[in-house]
Amino acid sequence: MREVAALFKSLGDENRLRIFMMLAERPMCVCEINAVLNVALSTISAHLKNLKYARLIEDSKEGRWVVYRLAENDFALSILNLLKSKLADDEVFKSDIQKVRKISREDLVC
């Protein structure tokens, strides 16, 4: 039950929900997420820690970046499918995804 409660608590915050959905589009580093959300890096890091604790995301080191991606588990994928269907027409979600497709960590100062 704790795992389910942690999951819903994690996705109960709008920025964490946005991050989760951005990572569904592609793996990203903190500076790329910041380019979309435009919030403090420490805030993004705290959100990522929360999502990782809920086992919704994973991270790995790629060169000088720590890259975050959706966890490869049935629970995360099931939640993702539900959210995609519910957020398909949401303007914030659409805007975030458009930004994600345009940014590249190589172009950002990280």
TAQUINOR-V732986 format. One line per field, one symbol per residue. burial: # if it has 16 or more other C-alpha atoms within 10 Angstrom, else .. Layout:
burial->???
//
This chain:
burial->.....##..##...###########.###########......#..##.###.######.......#####....#...#............#..##.##..........
//
